[in-house]
Amino acid sequence: MYDGRKGSSSPFEQTVYLLAEAGRAVDRLLAERLEHRGLAPAHQALLSTLATLGPHGRRDLVERLAMPGADTHRALDDLLSRGLLQSMVVHIGGRHELLAITDPGRAALDLLHSDASAAQDGLLAALTRGQRVELNSLLRRVCAAAARGAGGLGEAAGGGSRTPAAGTRSA
């Protein structure tokens, strides 16, 4: 296995590949926990967005999440039918549907955050508390650099450009 002090003979043990592998493992763990609760990642994204940003128009929410429209509408309708979101019609410059998270929706989101913490604890069980804090700090720096577009093709080619790589998404 990769030893950061000695390097590795395998190019697939470079940090960038290990980060991708860890990300896939986390996605699987979280998706399993969501599925256990009868939800999907789209449900969590919608609940999180509305809890963080407040009420939004349906159309704006679909655009903001950059998910396929049909999937987003299906997840929204499911959350509405479960009472985790509420819908209000407003007439400002035309008819618009405004969506907001409900108290049961916030409670469901709290459960999802607890599930994520449990998955994190299981995944990072081999690390000490100090190592977990250090890992979190390092990953925050890596994510900030990625958000700025560091590591894009312009830098690899020696051009020094700070253009974001195609397909990046903001956190």
GUFI-608898 format. One line per field, with one value per residue: x, y, z negated of N, C-alpha, C, O in turn; residue number from 1; residue in one letter. Coordinates in steps of 0.1 Angstrom, whole numbers. Example, Ala and Ser with C-alpha at 12.3 -4.5 7.8 and 13.67 -1.06 7.14 Angstrom:
n_xx <- c(132 128);
n_yy <- c(-57 -22);
n_zz <- c(-78 -71);
ca_xx <- c(123 137);
ca_yy <- c(-45 -11);
ca_zz <- c(-78 -71);
c_xx <- c(132 129);
c_yy <- c(-33 0);
c_zz <- c(-78 -79);
o_xx <- c(142 134);
o_yy <- c(-33 11);
o_zz <- c(-85 -80);
i <- c(1 2);
aa <- c(a s);
This chain:
n_xx <- c(8 3 28 32 56 76 69 55 55 35 15 -12 -15 -11 -19 -42 -56 -62 -78 -100 -109 -115 -136 -155 -161 -172 -195 -209 -214 -230 -251 -262 -271 -290 -308 -317 -334 -353 -347 -329 -298 -306 -328 -316 -299 -317 -331 -310 -302 -324 -326 -303 -303 -328 -363 -371 -378 -393 -383 -359 -345 -342 -324 -303 -293 -283 -290 -305 -336 -360 -355 -351 -376 -391 -380 -386 -414 -418 -407 -425 -449 -444 -444 -421 -413 -428 -452 -458 -478 -469 -476 -458 -448 -459 -470 -456 -441 -432 -409 -403 -385 -399 -406 -407 -391 -366 -360 -357 -335 -316 -314 -302 -277 -268 -265 -245 -224 -221 -213 -189 -174 -171 -156 -133 -123 -97 -81 -66 -80 -67 -55 -78 -87 -66 -67 -92 -87 -67 -81 -101 -84 -76 -100 -107 -87 -93 -118 -109 -98 -73 -47 -57 -58 -42 -21 -8 2 21 14 4 -21 -52 -76 -106 -109 -127 -160 -160 -175 -192 -189);
n_yy <- c(-12 23 44 74 85 73 73 57 29 25 43 46 49 75 105 119 99 83 100 101 75 72 91 79 56 69 81 57 47 68 68 43 46 67 54 34 50 56 75 95 107 131 139 146 167 186 191 200 223 240 243 256 279 289 296 289 294 269 265 279 264 240 247 256 233 218 193 166 178 162 143 160 173 150 142 165 165 141 148 168 153 138 156 170 192 223 239 270 293 322 354 373 392 373 339 319 290 286 270 256 243 222 218 189 183 195 179 154 160 165 138 127 140 129 103 106 114 90 73 85 82 54 50 65 52 41 62 86 111 135 131 129 156 169 158 167 195 196 186 206 226 215 214 241 250 235 247 272 265 255 233 228 222 242 247 223 221 240 265 281 290 299 287 270 234 215 204 207 211 232 232);
n_zz <- c(0 3 -9 -22 -31 -17 9 39 60 77 100 95 68 63 46 58 71 49 34 52 51 24 23 39 23 1 13 19 -7 -18 0 -5 -31 -27 -10 -28 -43 -25 -7 18 32 45 31 6 15 23 -2 -17 -3 -5 -32 -38 -21 -22 -12 22 57 77 103 102 83 95 116 100 88 108 117 136 149 148 128 106 104 98 74 58 59 45 19 13 11 -11 -31 -38 -25 -17 5 20 38 55 67 83 107 124 122 97 82 50 29 -3 -31 -56 -92 -97 -75 -82 -104 -92 -77 -97 -107 -84 -85 -109 -101 -82 -99 -113 -93 -86 -110 -110 -86 -92 -114 -119 -123 -145 -168 -165 -139 -124 -126 -114 -88 -80 -79 -59 -37 -34 -25 -1 12 14 31 54 59 67 91 92 104 129 165 177 159 158 184 182 186 166 162 145 151 145 144 168 160 133 100 77 42);
ca_xx <- c(0 10 35 35 70 85 64 50 59 23 9 -26 -15 -10 -30 -53 -64 -67 -90 -112 -114 -122 -149 -165 -165 -181 -207 -216 -219 -240 -262 -268 -279 -301 -317 -323 -344 -362 -343 -318 -289 -313 -336 -307 -294 -328 -333 -298 -302 -335 -323 -292 -305 -342 -373 -367 -388 -390 -374 -345 -340 -338 -312 -292 -287 -277 -293 -315 -348 -370 -351 -353 -390 -396 -376 -394 -428 -418 -406 -438 -459 -440 -445 -408 -413 -441 -452 -467 -479 -469 -479 -449 -443 -464 -473 -444 -442 -421 -407 -396 -384 -408 -400 -403 -379 -354 -358 -352 -321 -308 -311 -292 -264 -263 -261 -232 -214 -218 -205 -176 -168 -167 -146 -121 -120 -83 -74 -68 -88 -58 -54 -91 -87 -56 -73 -103 -80 -60 -92 -106 -75 -76 -113 -106 -78 -101 -128 -102 -94 -59 -45 -63 -49 -33 -9 -1 9 31 9 2 -35 -60 -89 -111 -110 -141 -168 -159 -187 -189 -194);
ca_yy <- c(0 36 50 88 89 67 73 45 25 25 56 46 52 89 111 122 86 78 109 97 62 75 98 68 48 77 82 45 46 77 64 32 52 74 44 28 60 58 87 94 119 143 144 153 179 196 195 208 236 248 246 266 292 294 293 291 290 255 266 283 253 230 253 258 220 213 179 165 183 152 137 170 174 138 142 176 160 131 155 175 144 133 167 175 205 229 247 282 300 336 361 384 391 361 329 311 281 288 258 258 231 222 212 175 182 198 167 144 164 162 124 124 145 119 91 110 113 76 68 91 75 41 51 70 46 38 75 92 123 145 128 133 170 173 154 177 207 194 184 219 234 209 218 255 251 230 257 283 260 251 220 226 218 252 246 210 223 250 279 289 295 295 283 258 223 212 195 208 215 238 225);
ca_zz <- c(0 5 -21 -19 -34 -8 23 43 73 85 102 90 54 61 38 66 73 36 31 60 46 11 26 44 11 -7 20 17 -21 -20 8 -12 -43 -22 -6 -40 -47 -14 0 28 31 50 19 -3 21 22 -16 -22 3 -10 -46 -38 -13 -24 -1 36 67 82 115 98 75 105 122 91 84 120 119 147 145 145 116 96 102 92 60 52 57 34 7 10 7 -25 -40 -41 -19 -14 17 19 50 53 80 85 121 129 112 94 71 40 21 -16 -40 -68 -104 -95 -66 -90 -113 -83 -73 -109 -107 -74 -90 -119 -93 -76 -110 -116 -82 -88 -121 -105 -76 -97 -127 -120 -126 -159 -167 -159 -125 -117 -125 -104 -75 -77 -75 -46 -27 -32 -17 12 18 17 43 65 62 74 104 92 109 142 176 180 151 162 196 180 190 154 162 134 156 139 152 172 152 118 94 65 30);
c_xx <- c(9 16 39 49 79 81 58 54 47 17 -5 -26 -11 -21 -43 -62 -70 -79 -102 -118 -121 -136 -159 -170 -175 -195 -216 -222 -231 -253 -270 -277 -291 -312 -324 -335 -354 -359 -332 -310 -297 -322 -327 -302 -305 -331 -322 -298 -312 -333 -312 -296 -319 -350 -368 -379 -383 -380 -360 -338 -334 -325 -300 -285 -281 -278 -304 -329 -359 -367 -354 -367 -396 -393 -384 -408 -428 -416 -418 -448 -456 -441 -432 -405 -427 -440 -462 -467 -479 -471 -471 -443 -448 -466 -460 -447 -430 -421 -399 -395 -393 -400 -397 -392 -366 -350 -352 -337 -311 -304 -301 -278 -259 -258 -247 -221 -211 -210 -190 -168 -163 -156 -133 -117 -105 -75 -76 -76 -79 -56 -66 -91 -78 -61 -84 -97 -74 -71 -99 -97 -75 -89 -113 -97 -86 -112 -122 -97 -79 -58 -52 -53 -39 -20 -1 7 20 27 6 -12 -43 -74 -94 -112 -125 -148 -167 -172 -184 -195 -204);
c_yy <- c(12 41 64 92 84 68 59 42 25 39 57 48 67 95 114 110 81 87 104 84 64 82 88 60 56 79 69 44 55 73 52 37 59 64 37 37 63 70 85 107 132 148 152 166 190 201 204 222 245 252 256 279 297 291 297 288 277 256 269 272 243 234 253 244 213 198 178 169 173 146 147 172 162 138 153 171 149 138 162 165 138 144 173 188 210 238 259 288 315 343 374 384 379 351 320 302 283 276 262 245 233 217 197 174 185 186 156 147 162 147 120 129 135 107 94 109 99 70 73 84 61 41 56 64 43 51 80 105 134 143 132 148 175 169 164 190 207 193 198 227 229 214 233 257 246 240 269 278 256 236 217 224 229 251 233 212 234 264 287 294 290 291 270 246 220 202 196 214 222 231 233);
c_zz <- c(0 -9 -17 -21 -23 7 26 57 83 87 97 75 52 53 46 68 60 31 39 55 32 13 31 32 3 0 19 3 -23 -13 1 -24 -38 -17 -17 -45 -36 -6 10 26 36 38 9 2 20 8 -21 -16 -3 -25 -47 -32 -16 -12 12 45 73 94 111 91 85 112 113 88 96 121 130 141 141 131 104 93 95 77 52 49 46 20 3 5 -7 -35 -45 -35 -18 -2 15 33 48 67 80 99 128 118 110 82 62 31 8 -23 -52 -80 -103 -85 -73 -99 -104 -79 -85 -110 -96 -78 -101 -111 -87 -87 -113 -105 -83 -99 -117 -96 -82 -111 -129 -123 -140 -157 -161 -144 -117 -116 -114 -90 -71 -72 -62 -35 -24 -23 -2 20 22 30 55 69 70 88 104 97 123 153 179 172 155 175 194 183 178 153 150 139 150 149 156 163 137 113 81 53 23);
o_xx <- c(21 8 49 54 90 89 57 57 48 15 -10 -37 -8 -32 -54 -75 -81 -89 -113 -130 -131 -145 -171 -182 -185 -205 -228 -234 -240 -264 -282 -288 -301 -324 -336 -344 -363 -368 -326 -314 -294 -323 -331 -301 -302 -332 -325 -296 -310 -336 -313 -293 -322 -346 -361 -387 -372 -371 -350 -326 -323 -316 -289 -273 -273 -269 -310 -333 -365 -377 -359 -372 -405 -401 -388 -413 -438 -423 -422 -456 -466 -440 -431 -396 -437 -430 -473 -456 -486 -468 -476 -435 -441 -463 -454 -454 -418 -431 -389 -404 -395 -389 -386 -384 -356 -338 -342 -329 -300 -293 -292 -268 -247 -248 -238 -210 -199 -201 -181 -156 -152 -147 -122 -109 -101 -63 -87 -78 -84 -56 -66 -96 -81 -60 -84 -101 -75 -69 -102 -102 -75 -89 -119 -101 -85 -114 -129 -93 -74 -67 -52 -41 -28 -10 11 18 27 35 4 -15 -40 -84 -86 -115 -134 -141 -172 -179 -174 -205 -210);
o_yy <- c(12 41 66 102 90 66 51 50 24 46 68 48 71 89 112 111 76 82 104 83 58 79 89 57 51 78 70 40 51 75 51 32 59 66 34 32 71 76 74 116 143 160 163 176 202 213 214 232 257 262 265 290 308 285 307 280 273 249 264 270 237 227 249 243 204 191 188 165 175 144 143 172 164 135 151 173 149 134 163 168 134 142 180 196 203 243 257 289 320 337 385 375 374 354 315 306 282 272 269 236 244 213 193 164 179 182 149 138 158 144 112 122 132 101 85 105 96 62 65 81 57 33 52 70 43 50 78 110 142 153 137 153 184 177 168 196 216 199 200 235 236 217 236 265 252 242 276 287 253 228 206 223 226 254 234 206 237 273 299 303 279 293 260 248 223 193 188 220 218 224 228);
o_zz <- c(-3 -19 -9 -15 -21 16 18 65 95 78 95 69 41 54 41 68 59 26 33 54 30 7 27 32 -2 -7 17 2 -29 -18 1 -26 -45 -20 -16 -51 -38 0 10 19 30 37 5 -5 17 5 -27 -23 -6 -29 -56 -38 -12 -2 14 42 73 94 117 92 83 114 117 87 95 125 134 130 130 123 94 82 86 68 41 38 38 11 -9 -5 -14 -47 -55 -39 -18 1 9 40 40 77 77 101 137 106 119 72 67 25 9 -22 -57 -79 -106 -86 -70 -100 -109 -79 -83 -113 -98 -75 -101 -115 -87 -84 -115 -108 -80 -97 -121 -97 -77 -118 -141 -126 -145 -146 -153 -136 -106 -105 -106 -80 -59 -62 -53 -24 -13 -14 7 31 32 38 66 81 78 96 115 95 127 150 183 177 155 176 204 182 179 144 146 131 150 160 148 158 130 120 74 55 13);
i <- c(1 2 3 4 5 6 7 8 9 10 11 12 13 14 15 16 17 18 19 20 21 22 23 24 25 26 27 28 29 30 31 32 33 34 35 36 37 38 39 40 41 42 43 44 45 46 47 48 49 50 51 52 53 54 55 56 57 58 59 60 61 62 63 64 65 66 67 68 69 70 71 72 73 74 75 76 77 78 79 80 81 82 83 84 85 86 87 88 89 90 91 92 93 94 95 96 97 98 99 100 101 102 103 104 105 106 107 108 109 110 111 112 113 114 115 116 117 118 119 120 121 122 123 124 125 126 127 128 129 130 131 132 133 134 135 136 137 138 139 140 141 142 143 144 145 146 147 148 149 150 151 152 153 154 155 156 157 158 159 160 161 162 163 164 165 166 167 168 169 170 171);
aa <- c(m y d g r k g s s s p f e q t v y l l a e a g r a v d r l l a e r l e h r g l a p a h q a l l s t l a t l g p h g r r d l v e r l a m p g a d t h r a l d d l l s r g l l q s m v v h i g g r h e l l a i t d p g r a a l d l l h s d a s a a q d g l l a a l t r g q r v e l n s l l r r v c a a a a r g a g g l g e a a g g g s r t p a a g t r s a);
